Amino acid sequence: MALILVIDDRVENRDLMVTILGYQGHEVLQAAGGAAALDLIETHRPDLVISDILMPSMDGFEFVRRLRERPRGRHMPVILSSAHYLTAEARTLAATCGVRHILPKPIEPEDLIRLTQNVLAPGQDTAMPAEPASVVNDNTSFDTAHLQLLTDQLAEHNVALTLANQRLEAEVAVRRQAECRYRAVVDTAADAIVIINEQGVIQSFNKAAEQIFGYAGSEVIGQNVSLLMPEPYHSAHDSFLAHYGATGERRIIGIGREVEGRRKDGTVFPLDLAIAEWLENGTRHFTGIMRDITRRKEAEAALQAAKDQAVAARDEAERANLAKSKFLAAVSHDLRQPAQAMALFVPLVAQALSNHPRQAVARHLEHALSGLTKMLDALLDVSRLDAGCVVPQPMQVSLHDVILPLAEEYALRASRQSLCVRVVPTSLRTVSDPVLLERILRNLIENALSYTQAGAVLIGCRRRGERLRLDVIDTGIGIDDEHLGQIFDEFFQVGNPERDRTKGLGLGLAIVQRLSRLLDHPVEVTSRPGRGTRFSLSLPAVIPGTSRPESPAVSVAAPDPSRRTVLVIDDEPLIRSGLTCILESWGYRVITAESGPEAEAALSIEGTEPHAVIADYRLRHGETGLDAIGLVTRKIGRPVPSLVLTGDTGTDTISTVRRAGVQLIHKPLSPGALHDAVADLLAVGGYTGQHLI
């Protein structure tokens, strides 16, 4: 191999070329300038010289000119390198020195290797003119061209410096304007802004600070900032600054906190304080931004007091409500035992008094017992709801199947009152507990019939966005605004001061409200006295076609080569195992791998091609599921329906997968969703990943 001399004033450039040429097997000498290089040439005879052009003391052109003056260097091959001297004039000047190659910087290893090989190749004399001495010895022409080239470069640098100076002047003007704006902002800011140095001496004090603390700026500038602090901060402030300067431990700088300030008149008040640290010419400064929060503190204290009172009232109400519920439950339980006995004996008494003058007394006793039983049932319902004993069983419910039987049930009672019950047909469905939903509607219909003397009761449902509104509307006596907030209270009844039991017990709407909260079906009421009332339930809507039943597992006894093959690529063994079990239970043949290369190998071993690929997006060692799918598609030479699973919801991942033409599903997904996705993928070809081939 060859001996090569590298000349460059920058050590990193020399190291780069030494490394590249050394790997090619060449022996490399180094020089930081032209003079040192000429000395080396006297003691060594390099086969090739690679020299930078722009160097201090002696540039590359001058070096080559002096080299050609020496017999040993007259025909020595030279390559020049430069980031600036790449013009036609520079190449012409290089050619007059017997140099035909200028290597552009930054140097690309491939270019350096190729050019070195070309110059050193046997029989190549492209770096040497036929008569270099006669050309170089014409010093006047060379110096003129060299000087012109340097002049042109100097002119370019001068233009660049002029432009840089203009930009600098513009930046100075902008900074001056910014400083003026900053001063205007500081002086008009609503918050106090105080600047101190690292000794705690006040440097700046804006107008808001003057108003808050009562000092004029001239009174405090030059004073220690502890002037604005009450004890114990007044005495400890300087030690805080010294501690921070020595340790860098922050107690408030860059954090912010509530502190106390002291006005000129000696009064102490609360402050919000934020402190920022900054440097100017190596000197540390601190900017404090302060806000008087006296009014806020007073408001917070008043709000806290009101909150405490409200919490106390709420707790008292909850205790009273719990006590009431316990009482009702106890009463219901204790009275139910004797009521049960009465229910057994009253029919016997009625039978014994058949055709007796006192038979009417037995009938009255039966009516009284019926009312007592209804009250006990209602009390039991209320106590069970308050105690949390009722657990909803939500499912999809056809509202038609709930409403129509109730309407038919109450039609006879309505006709006896010369009323009618009308139903608006509906095909809407909701998610609810059908038994509890029916109880709500039953109570609302009972309430409507109890307070309607003429007209009708209408039951209907309509969609409102993603919700349904189920209405029970009557043409009854209506409810005054003053009573709307009370109608859901226990035993409250509108227009029934005499407690007529034919109008109910006053517990129906209380049960409605409790059930609506339990089911998350908010209930609203609107009413016009003398015109009627509308009770509305807000229910979740079931959108047709959005729900599909969970796909059952299919039991398969033994592998069948005719089954569809699914390739699963995931670096997590548990996930691979889980996907394998569930896919095989559905009848698929499964091949697993933890990476793209392993998938290639597995397919080669199995001697088969997959019908579909399921790949996790993030695999090990920076590989993605798209990379793995690409390997598979290239191996078999055709697109494969593919599915990528990911827990990453970032927009970049989603966009990347979609651009690749591959279906994306986010984790976690249910077995039903996986079953449907794979089935759809195989049924219609799915997303084929055509961009990955």
C-alpha positions in Angstrom: 0.0 0.0 0.0 1.0 3.7 -0.3 2.5 6.3 2.0 0.2 9.3 2.1 0.8 12.7 3.7 -2.3 14.5 5.0 -2.0 18.3 5.6 -4.8 20.2 7.5 -4.7 22.8 10.3 -7.8 21.2 11.9 -7.0 18.0 13.8 -10.4 16.5 13.5 -10.1 16.7 9.7 -6.7 15.0 9.8 -8.0 12.3 12.2 -10.9 11.5 9.8 -8.7 11.0 6.8 -6.1 9.1 8.8 -8.9 6.7 10.0 -10.4 6.2 6.5 -7.0 5.8 4.7 -5.7 3.6 7.5 -8.6 1.2 7.1 -7.6 1.0 3.4 -4.2 -0.3 4.5 -2.2 2.9 3.7 0.5 4.4 6.0 -0.4 8.0 6.8 1.8 11.0 7.8 0.2 14.1 9.3 1.1 17.8 9.2 -0.7 20.8 10.6 0.7 23.3 8.0 2.6 23.7 4.7 6.0 24.3 6.3 5.9 21.2 8.5 4.8 19.2 5.4 7.8 20.3 3.3 10.1 19.2 6.1 8.4 15.8 6.2 8.8 15.4 2.5 12.6 15.9 2.8 12.8 13.0 5.3 10.1 10.8 3.7 9.0 10.4 0.1 5.2 10.1 0.2 3.4 8.5 -2.7 0.5 11.0 -2.5 -0.1 14.4 -0.7 -3.6 15.5 0.4 -3.6 19.1 1.5 -6.3 21.6 2.7 -6.3 24.9 0.8 -7.4 27.4 3.4 -4.7 27.3 6.1 -2.9 30.0 8.2 0.7 31.1 7.3 0.8 29.1 4.1 -2.3 28.1 2.1 -2.5 25.0 -0.1 -1.7 26.8 -3.4 1.5 28.3 -1.9 2.5 24.9 -0.5 2.1 23.2 -3.9 4.1 26.0 -5.6 7.0 25.5 -3.2 6.7 21.7 -3.5 7.1 21.9 -7.3 10.2 24.0 -6.8 11.9 21.0 -5.2 13.2 18.2 -7.3 11.6 15.6 -5.0 8.2 17.1 -5.2 8.2 18.2 -8.9 6.1 15.2 -10.0 4.5 14.2 -6.7 0.7 13.6 -6.9 -1.3 16.1 -4.9 -5.0 16.3 -4.0 -6.4 19.6 -2.6 -9.4 19.7 -0.3 -11.6 22.7 0.4 -15.1 23.9 1.4 -14.6 27.3 -0.3 -12.2 27.1 -3.2 -14.4 25.2 -5.6 -14.7 27.8 -8.4 -13.4 27.4 -11.9 -10.7 30.0 -11.1 -9.6 27.9 -8.1 -9.4 24.8 -10.3 -7.5 26.7 -13.0 -4.9 27.9 -10.4 -4.7 24.3 -9.0 -4.0 23.0 -12.5 -1.1 25.5 -13.0 0.5 23.8 -9.9 0.0 20.3 -11.4 -3.1 19.5 -9.3 -6.2 18.2 -11.1 -8.3 17.2 -8.2 -10.0 19.3 -5.5 -11.9 17.2 -3.0 -15.0 19.1 -1.6 -15.5 19.4 2.1 -17.1 17.9 4.2 -15.2 14.9 2.9 -17.3 11.8 2.1 -15.4 8.6 2.9 -16.4 7.0 -0.5 -15.2 10.0 -2.4 -11.8 10.0 -0.6 -11.3 6.3 -1.2 -12.3 6.4 -4.8 -10.1 9.5 -5.7 -7.1 8.1 -3.8 -7.4 4.8 -5.7 -7.6 6.5 -9.0 -4.6 8.7 -8.4 -2.4 5.9 -7.1 -3.4 3.4 -9.8 -0.5 2.3 -11.9 -0.1 4.2 -15.1 -2.2 7.1 -13.8 -0.5 10.5 -14.1 -3.6 12.7 -14.0 -2.2 14.6 -11.1 1.0 15.7 -13.0 1.3 18.2 -15.9 3.7 17.4 -18.7 6.0 20.3 -17.8 5.1 21.5 -14.3 8.3 23.3 -13.7 7.9 25.7 -16.6 4.4 26.6 -15.5 5.2 27.0 -11.8 8.4 28.9 -12.4 6.3 31.6 -14.0 5.9 33.2 -10.5 4.4 36.4 -11.8 1.4 34.7 -13.5 0.9 32.3 -10.5 1.1 35.1 -7.9 -1.3 37.2 -9.9 -3.8 34.4 -10.2 -3.3 33.4 -6.5 -3.7 37.0 -5.4 -6.9 37.4 -7.5 -8.3 34.3 -6.0 -7.5 35.5 -2.4 -9.0 38.9 -3.3 -12.2 37.3 -4.5 -12.4 35.3 -1.3 -11.7 38.3 0.8 -14.4 40.2 -1.1 -16.9 37.4 -0.4 -16.0 37.4 3.3 -16.3 41.2 3.4 -19.8 41.0 1.9 -20.7 38.3 4.5 -19.3 40.5 7.3 -21.3 43.5 6.0 -24.5 41.5 6.0 -23.7 40.1 9.4 -23.1 43.6 10.7 -26.4 44.8 9.2 -28.2 41.9 10.9 -26.5 42.7 14.2 -27.5 46.3 14.0 -31.1 45.2 13.2 -31.0 42.9 16.2 -29.7 45.7 18.4 -32.6 47.9 17.2 -35.1 45.1 17.9 -33.6 44.5 21.4 -33.9 48.2 22.1 -37.5 48.2 21.1 -38.1 45.0 23.1 -36.5 46.7 26.1 -38.8 49.7 25.7 -41.8 47.4 25.4 -40.6 45.4 28.4 -40.3 48.6 30.5 -43.8 49.7 29.4 -45.2 46.2 30.3 -43.4 46.2 33.7 -44.6 49.7 34.6 -48.2 49.0 33.6 -48.4 45.4 35.1 -51.1 44.8 37.7 -48.7 42.7 39.7 -45.7 44.0 41.7 -42.4 43.3 40.0 -39.2 43.7 42.0 -35.7 42.9 40.7 -32.8 42.3 43.1 -29.1 41.3 42.7 -27.4 38.3 44.4 -26.8 40.4 47.5 -30.5 41.1 47.9 -30.3 44.7 46.9 -33.3 46.1 45.0 -32.5 47.1 41.4 -36.0 47.8 40.0 -39.4 48.6 41.6 -42.4 49.0 39.3 -45.5 51.2 39.9 -47.7 48.3 41.1 -45.1 47.5 43.7 -45.2 51.1 44.9 -49.0 50.9 45.2 -48.9 47.5 47.1 -46.1 48.3 49.5 -46.6 52.1 49.9 -43.0 53.0 49.1 -41.8 55.2 46.2 -39.3 53.5 43.9 -36.6 56.0 45.0 -37.1 55.0 48.6 -36.3 51.3 48.1 -33.9 51.1 45.1 -30.5 50.4 46.6 -32.0 49.0 49.8 -32.1 45.4 50.9 -35.3 43.6 49.8 -35.8 42.4 53.4 -37.2 45.9 53.9 -40.4 44.5 52.4 -40.6 41.4 54.7 -42.0 40.9 58.2 -40.2 38.8 60.8 -38.9 36.1 60.8 -38.2 36.5 57.0 -36.7 40.0 57.5 -33.8 38.7 59.5 -33.3 35.4 57.7 -33.4 36.6 54.1 -29.7 37.2 53.6 -28.9 33.8 55.0 -31.4 32.3 52.6 -29.6 33.9 49.7 -26.2 32.9 51.0 -27.3 29.3 51.4 -28.7 29.2 47.9 -25.5 30.6 46.5 -23.4 28.1 48.3 -25.5 24.9 47.8 -27.9 25.7 44.9 -30.7 24.3 47.0 -34.0 26.0 46.0 -36.6 26.8 48.6 -38.7 29.2 46.6 -36.8 30.1 43.4 -38.6 28.7 40.4 -41.3 27.2 42.6 -43.6 30.0 43.9 -45.5 30.1 47.2 -47.7 32.2 49.5 -45.7 34.5 51.8 -46.3 37.7 53.8 -45.2 41.2 52.9 -44.8 44.3 55.0 -46.0 47.7 53.9 -44.4 51.0 54.7 -46.9 51.6 57.5 -45.9 48.3 59.1 -49.0 46.3 58.2 -48.6 42.7 57.1 -50.5 41.2 54.3 -50.6 37.9 52.3 -48.8 37.7 48.9 -48.5 35.2 46.0 -44.7 35.2 45.2 -43.0 33.7 42.2 -39.2 34.2 41.7 -37.2 33.7 38.6 -33.4 33.6 38.4 -31.4 35.0 35.4 -27.8 36.1 34.5 -26.6 39.3 33.0 -22.9 39.5 32.1 -22.2 36.7 34.5 -24.0 38.5 37.4 -27.0 36.7 39.0 -30.3 38.6 39.4 -33.7 37.6 40.7 -37.1 38.8 39.6 -39.9 38.6 42.1 -43.5 38.9 40.9 -46.0 39.5 43.7 -49.7 39.8 44.0 -51.7 41.1 47.0 -54.1 38.2 47.8 -55.8 39.8 50.8 -59.3 39.8 49.2 -58.8 36.3 47.9 -57.9 35.0 51.4 -60.9 36.7 52.8 -63.1 35.2 50.1 -61.5 31.7 50.7 -62.1 32.0 54.4 -65.8 32.9 53.8 -66.1 30.2 51.2 -64.6 27.6 53.6 -66.9 28.7 56.4 -69.9 28.3 54.0 -68.5 25.0 52.8 -68.1 23.7 56.4 -71.7 24.8 57.2 -73.0 23.1 54.0 -71.0 19.9 54.8 -72.4 19.9 58.3 -75.9 20.4 57.0 -75.4 17.7 54.4 -74.1 15.3 57.0 -77.0 16.1 59.3 -79.5 15.6 56.5 -77.8 12.3 55.5 -77.9 11.1 59.1 -81.6 12.2 59.4 -82.4 10.5 56.1 -80.6 7.3 57.2 -82.4 7.4 60.5 -85.7 7.8 58.7 -84.9 5.0 56.3 -84.0 2.7 59.2 -87.2 3.8 61.0 -89.3 3.1 57.9 -87.6 -0.3 57.5 -88.2 -1.2 61.1 -91.8 -0.1 61.0 -92.5 -1.9 57.8 -91.0 -5.1 59.2 -92.7 -4.9 62.6 -96.1 -4.0 61.2 -95.9 -6.7 58.5 -96.2 -9.5 61.0 -99.5 -8.5 62.5 -100.8 -7.4 59.1 -100.1 -10.9 57.9 -102.2 -12.3 60.7 -105.0 -9.9 59.9 -104.8 -10.9 56.2 -105.5 -14.5 57.3 -108.3 -13.7 59.7 -110.2 -11.0 57.9 -111.5 -13.3 55.1 -112.7 -15.7 57.7 -114.6 -12.9 59.5 -116.1 -11.8 56.2 -117.2 -15.3 55.4 -118.7 -15.7 58.9 -120.6 -12.5 58.5 -122.0 -13.4 55.1 -125.7 -12.4 54.9 -125.3 -10.8 58.3 -126.4 -7.2 59.1 -122.7 -6.5 60.0 -121.4 -7.7 56.7 -120.6 -4.1 55.6 -118.2 -3.9 58.6 -116.2 -6.8 57.2 -116.0 -5.2 53.8 -114.7 -2.0 55.4 -112.1 -4.0 57.3 -111.0 -5.6 54.0 -110.5 -2.2 52.4 -108.5 -0.9 55.5 -106.3 -4.0 55.4 -105.7 -3.5 51.6 -104.6 0.1 52.2 -102.3 -1.0 55.1 -100.7 -3.7 52.9 -100.0 -1.2 50.1 -98.4 1.2 52.5 -96.2 -1.5 54.0 -95.2 -2.6 50.5 -94.3 1.0 49.6 -92.3 1.5 52.8 -90.4 -1.7 52.2 -89.5 -0.6 48.7 -88.2 2.8 49.9 -86.2 1.2 52.7 -84.7 -1.4 50.4 -83.7 1.3 47.9 -82.1 3.5 50.6 -80.3 0.5 52.0 -78.8 -0.4 48.6 -80.4 -3.8 48.6 -81.6 -3.4 45.0 -79.0 -4.4 42.4 -80.0 -3.6 38.8 -79.6 -6.2 36.1 -79.1 -4.1 32.9 -79.7 -5.6 29.5 -81.1 -4.6 26.1 -84.8 -3.8 26.4 -87.4 -3.2 23.8 -89.5 -0.3 25.0 -92.5 -1.5 23.0 -92.4 -4.8 25.1 -92.4 -2.7 28.3 -94.9 0.0 27.5 -97.7 -1.9 25.7 -98.5 -4.5 28.4 -98.7 -1.7 31.0 -101.0 0.3 28.8 -103.3 -2.7 28.3 -103.2 -3.4 32.1 -104.4 0.1 33.0 -106.8 0.5 30.1 -109.7 -0.9 32.1 -109.1 1.3 35.1 -108.8 4.3 32.8 -112.1 3.5 31.2 -113.9 3.3 34.6 -112.7 6.9 35.1 -113.9 7.9 31.6 -110.2 8.3 30.6 -108.1 6.5 28.0 -104.5 5.4 27.9 -102.7 6.1 24.6 -99.4 4.7 23.4 -97.2 6.0 20.6 -95.8 2.9 18.8 -92.0 2.6 19.0 -89.2 0.3 17.9 -86.5 2.0 20.0 -84.4 -0.1 22.4 -82.5 0.9 25.5 -80.2 -0.7 28.1 -81.9 -1.0 31.5 -83.2 -3.3 34.1 -86.6 -4.2 32.6 -88.2 -5.0 36.0 -87.1 -1.7 37.6 -88.0 0.3 34.5 -91.4 -1.2 34.5 -91.8 -0.2 38.1 -90.9 3.4 37.3 -93.5 3.5 34.5 -96.1 1.8 36.6 -95.8 4.4 39.4 -95.9 7.3 36.8 -99.0 5.9 35.2 -100.6 5.4 38.6 -99.8 9.0 39.5 -101.2 10.3 36.2 -104.5 8.4 36.6 -104.9 9.5 40.2 -104.7 13.2 39.3 -106.6 13.3 36.0 -110.4 13.8 35.9 -110.8 14.1 32.1 -108.8 13.5 29.0 -106.1 10.9 28.6 -102.7 9.6 29.6 -100.1 9.4 26.8 -97.0 7.2 26.8 -94.3 7.7 24.1 -90.6 7.8 23.4 -88.4 9.7 21.0 -84.7 9.9 20.2 -82.6 12.8 21.4 -79.0 12.3 20.0 -77.5 9.3 21.9 -80.3 9.4 24.5 -84.0 8.5 24.5 -86.7 10.5 26.2 -89.5 8.4 27.5 -92.6 10.5 28.4 -95.7 9.9 30.5 -98.1 12.8 29.8 -101.5 13.5 31.5 -104.2 16.1 31.1 -104.7 16.3 34.9 -104.8 19.1 37.5 -101.1 20.0 37.0 -98.6 21.1 39.6 -97.8 24.6 40.8 -94.2 25.8 40.5 -93.9 26.1 44.2 -94.6 22.4 44.6 -92.3 21.0 41.9 -89.4 20.7 44.3 -91.5 18.7 46.8 -93.3 16.1 44.7 -90.5 13.5 45.1 -90.6 13.8 48.9 -92.1 10.9 50.8 -95.9 11.3 51.6 -96.1 14.6 49.8 -99.2 14.9 47.6 -100.6 17.8 45.6 -104.2 18.6 46.3 -104.8 15.9 48.9 -104.8 17.5 52.3 -107.4 15.1 53.5 -105.1 12.1 52.7 -107.6 10.4 50.4 -106.1 6.9 49.9 -107.7 6.6 46.5 -105.1 9.1 45.3 -102.2 7.0 46.6 -99.9 7.1 49.6 -97.5 9.7 48.5 -94.6 7.3 48.0 -94.9 6.5 44.3 -92.8 9.4 43.1 -90.3 9.0 45.9 -89.7 5.4 44.6 -89.5 6.7 41.0 -86.7 9.2 41.9 -84.7 6.5 43.8 -85.0 4.0 40.9 -84.1 6.6 38.3 -80.9 7.4 40.2 -80.1 3.8 40.7 -80.5 3.1 36.9 -78.9 6.4 35.9 -82.1 7.4 34.1 -82.6 11.1 35.1 -86.2 12.1 35.6 -87.6 15.6 34.8 -91.0 17.0 35.3 -92.8 20.0 33.6 -96.3 21.0 34.4 -99.0 23.7 33.8 -101.6 24.0 36.5 -105.0 23.1 35.0 -103.5 21.7 31.8 -101.5 18.6 32.8 -98.0 17.3 33.6 -95.2 15.5 31.8 -92.7 13.2 33.5 -89.7 12.4 31.3 -87.0 9.7 31.7 -83.6 10.0 29.9 -82.5 6.6 28.7 -79.4 5.4 26.8 -80.2 4.6 23.2 -79.2 1.4 21.5 -78.1 2.1 17.9 -79.2 -0.6 15.6 -76.4 -2.8 14.3 -73.8 -1.7 16.8 -74.0 -4.7 19.1 -73.0 -8.1 18.2 -73.1 -11.2 20.5 -69.9 -12.6 21.8 -68.6 -15.2 19.4 -68.5 -18.6 21.0 -65.4 -20.7 21.0 -65.4 -23.6 18.4 -64.0 -26.9 19.7 -61.6 -28.5 17.2 -60.3 -32.0 17.9 -57.2 -32.3 15.7 -55.2 -30.1 13.3 -56.6 -30.1 9.8 -54.3 -29.0 6.9 -57.2 -27.6 5.0 -57.9 -25.0 7.7 -56.9 -21.3 7.3 -53.5 -20.5 8.7 -52.9 -17.4 10.8 -49.4 -16.2 11.5 -49.1 -14.5 14.9 -46.0 -12.2 15.5 -45.6 -10.8 19.0 -42.5 -10.6 21.3 -44.6 -11.3 24.5 -44.8 -15.1 25.1 -48.1 -14.8 27.1 -49.8 -12.8 24.4 -48.6 -15.3 21.7 -49.9 -18.1 23.8 -53.2 -16.4 24.5 -53.8 -15.6 20.8 -52.8 -19.2 19.8 -55.3 -20.8 22.2 -58.2 -18.6 21.2 -57.5 -18.8 17.4 -57.1 -22.6 17.6 -60.3 -22.9 19.6 -62.0 -21.2 16.6 -60.6 -23.7 14.2 -57.6 -21.8 12.8 -54.1 -23.3 12.3 -51.6 -21.0 14.1 -47.9 -20.3 13.5 -46.2 -18.1 16.0 -43.0 -16.0 16.0 -41.5 -13.2 18.1 -40.0 -11.2 15.1 -40.0 -10.9 11.4 -36.9 -13.0 10.8 -38.3 -15.7 13.1 -41.5 -15.6 11.2 -39.6 -16.2 7.9 -37.8 -19.1 9.4 -41.0 -20.6 10.9 -42.8 -20.4 7.5 -39.8 -22.1 5.8 -39.9 -24.9 8.4 -43.7 -25.3 8.2 -43.6 -25.2 4.4 -46.8 -23.2 4.1 -48.0 -19.7 3.5 -50.3 -17.8 5.9 -53.8 -16.7 5.0 -53.6 -13.8 7.5 -51.0 -12.1 9.7 -51.6 -10.7 13.2 -48.6 -8.6 14.4 -48.0 -6.5 17.4 -46.8 -3.0 16.4 -43.8 -2.7 18.8 -41.5 -5.6 18.7 -38.0 -5.9 20.1 -34.8 -4.2 18.9 -36.7 -1.4 17.2 -38.6 -3.7 14.8 -42.3 -2.9 14.2 -45.1 -5.1 13.1 -45.1 -3.4 9.7 -41.4 -4.4 9.3 -42.3 -8.0 10.1 -45.3 -8.0 7.8 -43.1 -6.6 5.0 -40.6 -9.5 5.5 -43.4 -12.0 5.2 -45.0 -10.5 2.1 -41.6 -10.3 0.4 -40.8 -13.9 1.3 -44.0 -15.3 -0.2 -44.1 -12.8 -3.0 -47.7 -11.6 -2.6 -49.7 -9.4 -0.2 -51.2 -11.1 2.8 -54.3 -9.8 4.7 -52.8 -8.3 7.8 -53.8 -6.9 11.2 -51.7 -4.8 13.6 -52.4 -4.7 17.3 -51.2 -1.8 19.5 -51.7 -0.2 22.8 -50.2 3.1 21.4 -52.9 5.7 20.8 -50.4 8.3 19.4 -51.4 9.9 16.1 -48.0 9.1 14.6 -48.5 5.3 15.0 -52.0 5.4 13.7 -50.9 7.4 10.6 -48.0 5.1 9.9 -50.1 2.0 10.0 -52.8 3.4 7.9 -50.4 4.7 5.3 -49.1 1.1 5.0 -52.6 -0.1 4.2 -52.8 -2.4 7.2 -55.8 -2.6 9.5 -55.2 -1.3 13.1 -57.0 -2.3 16.3 -56.1 -1.0 19.7 -55.6 -3.1 22.8 -57.2 -4.4 24.8 -59.8 -6.1 22.6 -62.3 -8.7 23.5 -62.3 -12.2 22.1 -65.5 -11.3 20.2 -63.9 -8.3 18.6 -60.8 -10.4 17.6 -63.1 -13.2 16.2 -65.0 -10.7 14.0 -61.8 -8.9 12.9 -60.1 -12.1 11.7 -63.3 -13.3 10.1 -63.7 -10.0 8.2 -60.0 -10.0 7.2 -60.3 -13.5 5.6 -63.8 -13.0 4.2 -63.0 -9.9 2.1 -59.2 -9.9 1.9 -59.0 -7.2 4.5 -56.2 -4.7 4.4 -53.5 -6.4 2.4 -50.4 -4.3 3.2 -49.8 -3.8 -0.5 -47.4 -0.9 0.3 -45.1 -3.2 2.2 -43.9 -5.4 -0.7 
